[in-house]
Amino acid sequence: MTEYREPAVESERGALVAVLVMVILGVAGIFAVS
């Protein structure tokens, strides 16, 4: 179970981090423009 679940958790965490980075960059861009 653990060996099979670990990659899925890692990919989910990676996707979450990517989304968070995109949101932070978007907010920073909006603040920079305004």
Residue pairs with C-beta under 8 A, 6 or more apart in sequence:
none
